[in-house]
Amino acid sequence: VWNRVVIELTTHDLGGLSTLDVELARRIERLVPSA
């Protein structure tokens, strides 16, 4: 499917997700309507 974008977040120094990654994901979800 060509109408999709995948965004993967990780903080390499932590080896996983930081609180900033989670906040960014929340902001992105508010901008993009659910399918």
PyMOL commands that set and color helices and strands:
alter all, ss='L'
color gray80, all
select helices_A, chain A and resi 19-31
alter helices_A, ss='H'
color red, helices_A
deselect
rebuild
show_as cartoon
